[in-house]
Amino acid sequence: MSETPIAEMSFEQAMNELETVVTNLEGSQVALDESIAMYERGAALKAHCEAKLKAAEEKVAKITFGNDGQPAGLTPFDN
């Protein structure tokens, strides 16, 4: 598992590590304590990925269209 703080990870980094965690949990014979730690990190990675996706969806939803149906710009995104 990576030592990178989850909050500093890009979506892609978090998703790659989450896939590694799932693979390790499914196929490895690891101690209970290690499994719990891996599961907790996996849950945090999942939440981080979901938050990144939600932010991207909200940003896309802010795209405005002109009368011709073509993208005309963005409306300000309020966090």
C-alpha positions as CSV (number, residue, x, y, z in Angstrom):
1,M,0.0,0.0,0.0
2,S,1.1,3.5,-0.7
3,E,2.1,5.9,2.1
4,T,0.8,8.9,0.1
5,P,-2.0,10.7,2.0
6,I,-5.3,9.9,0.3
7,A,-6.3,13.6,0.2
8,E,-3.2,14.3,-2.0
9,M,-4.0,11.6,-4.5
10,S,-5.4,12.1,-8.0
11,F,-8.5,10.1,-8.9
12,E,-6.3,7.7,-11.0
13,Q,-3.8,7.2,-8.2
14,A,-6.6,6.4,-5.7
15,M,-8.3,4.1,-8.1
16,N,-5.1,2.2,-8.8
17,E,-4.4,1.7,-5.1
18,L,-8.0,0.7,-4.5
19,E,-7.7,-2.0,-7.1
20,T,-4.6,-3.2,-5.5
21,V,-6.3,-3.3,-2.1
22,V,-9.2,-5.3,-3.4
23,T,-6.9,-7.7,-5.2
24,N,-4.9,-8.2,-2.0
25,L,-7.9,-8.7,0.1
26,E,-9.4,-11.2,-2.3
27,G,-6.3,-13.3,-2.9
28,S,-4.0,-13.0,0.0
29,Q,-3.7,-14.8,3.3
30,V,-3.0,-11.9,5.5
31,A,-3.3,-11.4,9.2
32,L,-6.6,-10.1,10.5
33,D,-5.2,-6.8,11.7
34,E,-3.6,-6.2,8.3
35,S,-6.8,-7.1,6.6
36,I,-8.7,-4.6,8.7
37,A,-6.2,-1.9,8.0
38,M,-6.3,-2.6,4.2
39,Y,-10.1,-2.6,4.3
40,E,-10.2,0.8,6.1
41,R,-7.7,2.3,3.6
42,G,-9.8,0.8,0.8
43,A,-13.0,2.5,2.2
44,A,-11.2,5.8,2.4
45,L,-9.9,5.4,-1.1
46,K,-13.4,4.6,-2.4
47,A,-14.8,7.7,-0.6
48,H,-12.0,9.9,-2.2
49,C,-12.8,8.5,-5.7
50,E,-16.5,9.2,-5.2
51,A,-15.9,12.8,-4.1
52,K,-13.6,13.4,-7.1
53,L,-16.2,12.0,-9.5
54,K,-19.0,14.1,-7.9
55,A,-16.9,17.2,-8.2
56,A,-16.2,16.4,-11.9
57,E,-19.9,15.8,-12.6
58,E,-20.8,19.1,-11.0
59,K,-18.3,20.9,-13.0
60,V,-19.5,19.3,-16.3
61,A,-23.1,20.2,-15.3
62,K,-22.0,23.9,-15.1
63,I,-21.2,24.0,-18.9
64,T,-23.5,26.5,-20.6
65,F,-24.7,26.2,-24.1
66,G,-25.4,28.9,-26.7
67,N,-28.5,29.2,-28.9
68,D,-26.9,27.0,-31.5
69,G,-26.4,24.1,-29.0
70,Q,-22.7,24.5,-28.8
71,P,-20.8,24.9,-25.5
72,A,-20.6,28.6,-24.8
73,G,-18.6,28.6,-21.6
74,L,-18.8,27.8,-18.0
75,T,-20.9,29.2,-15.2
76,P,-19.0,29.8,-12.0
77,F,-18.7,26.6,-9.9
78,D,-19.5,27.3,-6.3
79,N,-17.8,25.0,-3.8
